[in-house]
Amino acid sequence: MGGIETHVAEVARRLVERGEFDVTVLATDRSGRLPRDEVRDGVRVLRRRSWPAEKDFYFAPGVGRVVARGPWDLVHVQGVHTLVPPLAMAAARAARTPYVLTFHSGGHSSEARRNVRSTQWRVLAPLLRRADHLIAVSRFERAHFSAATGIDQSHFTVVPNGGALPPVPQDVVRRPGRLVSSGRLERYKGHHRAIEALPLIRQRVPGADLVILGSGGYEEQLRSLADRMGVGHAVEIRSLPPTDRSAMARELGRASVMAALSTYEAHPVGIMEALTLGLPVVGFDVAGTGDLVADGLVTGIPEDAPNVVVADVLSAALEDADRGLEPRQPQALELPTWETTTDGVAEVYRRVLAQRGRP
């Protein structure tokens, strides 16, 4: 379960609880083992088989049939990267059903895949122009896709992701000098930049360590890098069940600083969760994380900063955080929540349905 899945789960449940909209979630199933039709948290979930099972550009022909044949007043397409969104948009257009799209854009570790993104957006532009409305999860994403597709920014609404975790249990003790880096184990997520900085950090903050929370194919390379840098004993890599939010709250509660060194996040849910718990965040001033830097919520570092600069900023953040070890309280900041996210999505629905003359 990644950022898109978290967003859909949090917003769909709240929309249903409010009673204004009848919501069905149509999802893909790459395993072929999940129920085709069930109710979860009050939300009806339909699943259709997708192929291939191990790639991120999968195709799900059954999605188009459900979109085209269902009694929907509005179709909301979540995400833009795979072959499923254009299929869903084309099916909605063929059925003359209003549709909106939230981009939920992300990075990629493959340079070749990154290089074709601009072409991909141009190919999708005709379907995006015909959308009744487009939702960006950050100011960066709105500007980026407006420029990439030639669609005026007035056709976009910014609805940021929320961030919510259970409170940190009282028995959780923060460990001085602990950094946490959270996210899939892919190169663009930047976990390796935290490992590369750690030897320099430990010169200034003796005993500093790093916990990486995530799973993925880059794990072996990260462990090898930690050993080569001489900090294998100070780097721990483990994954948490994605639905166990209490476990994530515990892990963040034990840390002093989050290192968010990804080179591309549209609007990072993981950072939002850290901020709501009062955990200081240091991140690259790029993409959606850059919006949070501009808002004063994240300490920013240039994306091309050398390891010594990354180490200096993280060391300073650790020293500031560890001057007093009293239990942290959530920061009194005007942060987006899943309630405000749901408010923004619901307002887009109302506007589109009113324009289309639908109840």
PyMOL commands that set and color helices and strands:
alter all, ss='L'
color gray80, all
select helices_A, chain A and resi 3-18+61-69+84-94+111-115+117-129+139-149+153-155+187-189+191-204+219-228+232-234+245-254+269-276+287-294+307-321+338-355
alter helices_A, ss='H'
color red, helices_A
select strands_A, chain A and resi 24-29+37-40+43-49+75-78+99-102+133-136+156-158+178-182+209-213+235-238+257-260+281-284+299-301
alter strands_A, ss='S'
color yellow, strands_A
deselect
rebuild
show_as cartoon
